[in-house]
Amino acid sequence: MDSKDGARDYVGIRKGLGGQSLGELEAQILDIIWDLEPPVSTTQVFKVMYPRRELSYSTIMLTMAKLARKGILSQQRTGDKKTDPFIYRPNMSREEMGLALLNEVSKQVLRKPLDQAIPALCGSGSKVSSADLSKLGRLLAKQQAGRK
């Protein structure tokens, strides 16, 4: 994890997130999918994405296929023909993805799981339960909503 000069290998950390790391476009597409009612087609995502970023349909299609290969989306063909389009469903909620990413970053950077890292970061010696983490997530969401 450390290079010869002692610097941390953050590229290695990103690659080590078990397929859960997201590029900017992947995160934007996944955000749209979470906001739409599943199942979602590439066309639906394209129609929402294009006014924000003028990307080609094929770029959206390939990125969604990549998310399916990573296991973040489920991909299902709408018909029997090879030319029939796919529909997609998220395999995890926004909150589940956030928690998984935070936990992996905590393991890689702090070398301990999130439930052990939070008390250490806060100066508390006790372990935080999954229920406490859920409460923390809800509180952070409320705080973010209040800022808008």
Secondary structure, 3 states (H helix, E strand, C coil): CECCCCCECHHHHHHCCCCCCCCHHHHHHHHHHHHCCCCEEHHHHHHHHCCCCCCCHHHHHHHHHHHHHCCCEEEEECCCCCCCCEEEEECCCHHHHHHHHHHHHHHHHHCCCHHHHHHHHHCCCCCCCHHHHHHHHHHHHHHHHHHC
